[in-house]
Amino acid sequence: MLSAKMEDYLKAVYELQRRGGGPVATSAVADALDVTAPTATSMLESLAEKSLLDREKYRGVELTPEGETVALEILRHHRLIETYLAERLGYDWSEVHDEADRLEHHISEEFERRVADRLDDPEVDPHGDPIPADSLDPIAGVDGTTLADRQEGETVVVERVRDDDPDELAYLEESGITPGTTLAIEEIAPIGVTTVVPEGSEPIAVPDAIAGTILVTGAEERREPNGLA
């Protein structure tokens, strides 16, 4: 049986793989989980011994099919809980991540099924992240480009917002920047600020650190909510 900490590592590797599309450096895992590099190395070695990771020195780690299945199950728990908290218990989208982190390791499969049924099997969570299906099939593709990657003059649609920082989420919600919002990129300033105009609203200044958390697509690039191309 895996510990909650092991599951956290597998989930972190999965999310980092989706962002980068390849092997994940130990330092990136350590940063994501706020642990030291030696601590991360020790845990990744243990997971590799359990055949949940492929680990190659100086290259990084990748999930095995078994490890990916575990990560998808924990992500399904996490994102269903986030959705239930937001839709049924009145939590703000900036509050649900930490609550789901605490609960995701401890719910039964029966509880998961009942939550999914009560929510009518949602495809995305409050931040726009795809909820893995109960079959735990891999989600196609990798995460798209961020607002920070785009150019002045482009019009983009917010698909997802990474949910790590409650203050950033509160700022974005106050600014009207949530999944489904259309943004015109008015200016990218050298001081590290992107000015965007949400449809029907006033210009908003978005610091680069936050722009890097907003996943966007152009209208011609949009994908189905389940993450399939």
N, C-alpha and C positions, 0 to 999 in steps of 0.2 A: 504493500500500500504506500502511495506517495504522500509526503507531507504537504501541508499548505504552502510551505516555502518552496518546495520543488515545483509545485504547480505554478507558483508565481514566476519562477525562472522560465518555465516552458512557455507561459503566456507572453513574457517579455521578449523572448527570442522570436516567437511567432510574429509579434507586432513589429519588431525591428526588421525582420525579414521582409515583411510586406512593404515597409517603407523603402528599403534598399534593394530588394530583389536578389540578394545573394547572401554569402556567409556573413555572420555577425561577429564583430570583434568582441573579445572579452571586456575591453574597456567600455564599449557601448552598453553591454549588459550591466556592468557595474554602475554606470551613470544612471541607467534607467531605474535601477532598484535602490540607488543610493547606498551602495555597499563598497567596500574596498576591492581593488582588483584581485588580491589574493583570496578574499572570501568568494568572489565570483568564480575564480579559477577552480577552487576546491569543489564548489557545487556543480559546475559544468562537467568536471571530471566524473563526479558521481553519477550524473545523468547520462553521460556517455557510457559508463560501465553498465547502466541499465538498458542500453540500446535505445535510448530516447533522443539522443543527439549523436550526430557525427561531428567529431572534433579533430581538427588538423592544426598542429602547432604553427603559429605565425599566419594562419589563414582565417581562423575563426570557427564558428560552429553553425550547424544547420540541423533542423529537426529531422528526425527519421519519420517515416509514415506513422509509427506508433506514437512518437512524441507529438506530432501534429494533431493526431486524434485527441490526445489529452488536452492540448492547448485549446482546440476548438470547443471541447466540452466545457472547459472553464470559461471561455469567452461567451459561450451560449448562456451559461448561468449568469455571468456578469451582466450581459446586455439585456437579458430578459428581466433581471432584477431592476436594473436602471429604468427600464420602460415601465415596469409595474409601479415603482416608486413615483415616477413622474405622472403617469396617467391615472393611477388609482388612489394614491396617497397624497397627492398635491405637492410633492417635492419639486423644487426648482431644478432645472437641468444642471446648475452649478453645484448641487448638493448630492446628486445621486452616485457619483463615482466612488467616493470614499465609503459610502454605505454598502454599495455592491461589492467593493473589495473585501469588506469584512464578512459578507454573507456567502460569497460565491463558492467557497470550499465546503460549505456545511449543509447545503440543501440536498434532498433526496431526488432521485429521478422522478418519483411520483409528484413531488412538489413542483419540480420543473415543468412536468407535463400539464399540471393544473394551471400554473401561471400562464403558460403558452396558450392553453385553451381559453382562459379567461380574457386574454388579450387578443384572441383571434389570430394567433400565430403571426405576430408582426415581423416584418422583414428588416427593419432598421430600428436602432435605439434612438433616444432623444438627441444624440449628437450626430445622427446620420450614419453611424457605423453599422455595417451589415450584421445581422444576427445569424450565426450559423444554423443551418437546418438541423432537425433532430437526427437526421442521418449522419451528421458530422462530415459531410462531404467537404473537401477543400474549397475555399472561396477563390474564384478565378482571379488571375491578374495580381498586380501590386497596387499599392496606394497611388493615387494620381498626383499631379503637381500641386504645389501650394500657391497661395496668393503671392508669396514672396518670389516665386519663380516666373511670374507673368510680367507682361510689358505694359507700359503706358498706352492708353487708347483701347485696350482690350475690354471686352465685356464678358464676364464670367458668371457662373452660377455656383453658389456654395453647395457642395455635396456633403461634406463632413467637417466636423470641428473636433480636434483631439481634446480629450476631456481631462487632462491632468491637473489643470490649475483652476480652482474655483473662481479666483479673482478675474482671470482672463475671460472665463465663460460669462461671468456677470457683466463685464465690460462689453462683450460682444452682444449679449442680449439687450442691454441698455441702448446699444447703438443700432439695433435692428438687424444684426448680422447673424443669421441662423440658417440651418440647412434649407435650401430652396430659394434663398434670397439671390436676386440678380444684382451684380455689382459692376459699375463702370469704373475702370481704373483711370483716375483723373491725373495723378501725378505720383512719380516715385522720386522722392527727394534723397539727396546724398547723405542727409543727416540720419537716415535709417527710419524713415516714415513713408508709408504708402497712403495716399489719399484716395478714398473710394467713395462712390456715390451709390448707395442702395436705391433701387428703383422707387421713385416717388418720395425720396427723402433728401436730406441735406448731406453735404460732404462730411466724411468721417475720417479722421487721422488714425491709421492703424500702425503701431510700431512694428518693426521687422520681426521682433521676437514673437509677436502674436500672429502676424501675417504668415509665419512659418507653420502655424498650427491649423490654418484654414485650408482645407483641400477643396480645390475648385476644378471645374471643367468649362470649356466653351460649349455653346449650345450643340455644336456638331459632334462633340466628344461625349455627351452624356450617356451614362450606362443605366441599366435597370437597377432597382434598389437592392436586389439580392447579390449584386457584385458581379454578375455574369456579363461578359463582354457583349 
